[in-house]
Amino acid sequence: MSESRLTFVPRSRGRSALYLVVGLVVAVTTVIQLVRGGAAVLPVIALVAALALVAVAVIGLVAPPRLR
């Protein structure tokens, strides 16, 4: 059997930190845009994508090295 790994998790902590920063910046700017202009479809999609990126980054930061 092949070894199962989380292939979507970044391999390095630096890349995980970068993903975390980018995800937070996109999430914050999207929330500001939603507050100012109402709930449009594309900002909501951007917010969901940003939160998914933050989740992947957190998994990359806390996952043991054998899973990365």
C-alpha positions as CSV (number, residue, x, y, z in Angstrom):
1,M,0.0,0.0,0.0
2,S,1.2,3.5,-0.7
3,E,1.8,5.9,2.1
4,S,-1.1,8.3,2.6
5,R,-0.2,12.0,3.1
6,L,-2.1,15.2,3.2
7,T,-1.0,16.5,-0.2
8,F,-2.8,19.8,0.2
9,V,-0.9,20.7,3.3
10,P,2.2,22.9,2.7
11,R,5.5,21.0,3.3
12,S,7.3,23.8,5.1
13,R,6.3,26.0,8.1
14,G,7.3,29.1,6.2
15,R,4.8,28.4,3.4
16,S,2.1,27.6,6.0
17,A,2.8,30.9,7.6
18,L,2.6,32.7,4.2
19,Y,-0.7,30.9,3.5
20,L,-2.0,32.0,6.9
21,V,-1.1,35.7,6.3
22,V,-2.5,35.7,2.8
23,G,-5.7,34.0,4.0
24,L,-6.2,36.5,6.9
25,V,-5.6,39.5,4.6
26,V,-8.1,38.3,2.0
27,A,-10.6,37.4,4.8
28,V,-10.3,40.8,6.5
29,T,-10.5,42.8,3.2
30,T,-13.5,40.8,2.1
31,V,-15.3,41.3,5.4
32,I,-14.7,45.0,5.1
33,Q,-16.1,45.0,1.5
34,L,-19.2,43.0,2.7
35,V,-19.8,45.5,5.5
36,R,-19.6,48.5,3.2
37,G,-21.4,47.1,0.2
38,G,-23.7,44.3,1.2
39,A,-23.6,40.6,0.5
40,A,-22.7,40.0,-3.1
41,V,-21.9,36.6,-4.4
42,L,-18.2,37.0,-5.3
43,P,-17.1,38.4,-2.0
44,V,-18.8,35.6,-0.2
45,I,-17.0,33.1,-2.3
46,A,-13.7,34.9,-1.7
47,L,-14.4,34.8,2.1
48,V,-15.0,31.0,2.0
49,A,-11.9,30.5,0.0
50,A,-9.8,32.7,2.4
51,L,-11.1,30.7,5.4
52,A,-10.3,27.4,3.7
53,L,-6.8,28.7,3.1
54,V,-6.4,29.7,6.7
55,A,-7.6,26.2,7.8
56,V,-5.0,24.6,5.5
57,A,-2.3,26.9,6.9
58,V,-3.2,26.0,10.5
59,I,-3.2,22.3,9.7
60,G,0.3,22.8,8.1
61,L,1.6,24.6,11.2
62,V,0.3,22.0,13.7
63,A,0.6,18.8,11.7
64,P,3.5,16.5,12.6
65,P,6.3,16.6,10.0
66,R,5.5,13.1,8.8
67,L,2.1,14.2,7.6
68,R,3.5,17.2,5.6
